[in-house]
Amino acid sequence: MKTPRLEAYRKIEGSIGERMNEVLEVIRKIQPCTYEDIADELNVRTNLVTNRLNELEKAGLIRVIGRIKQKGNTRSLFCVCTEEEAKKLQEEFQSKYRFEKEDLETAFQKVQDNPAAKEVIKRRVNYCKYKLRLLTKFAI
């Protein structure tokens, strides 16, 4: 039986890296889950999972649906987005990142005589470009 979450996952499955695919598959399988649940399921350290989660979330493929107490700390609960949710999130992120990049580029022009400020803005612009590339690469 195909579900909306499985359909969205299948659309991008071949375009993501192996570790990211493993993380996404585990989330799809055991959702809702925390990053620790995912690390336990994959039998890896949590730091190998958190970067993939950040990338998947920035790409609009997973989302936080709540928080729980786990091992004395509050943890985010992740789930795989449906195709409709992913498309909507990706459109929102695309617009947000594009506007943020444009604003930063305008600010960059205003601080031409301040090398430190230019460097900070340049890094932020590059980060926005990275997020836009993720959205393009993993578009539903």
Buried (B, 14 or more C-beta within 10 A) or exposed (E): EEEBBBBBBEBBEEEBEEBBBBBBBBBBEBBBBBBBBBBBBBEBEEEBBBEBBEBBBBBBBBBEEEEEEBEEEEBBBBBBBBBEBBBBBBBEBBEEBBEBBEBBBEBBEEBEEEEEBBEBBEEBBEBBEEBBEBBEEBBB
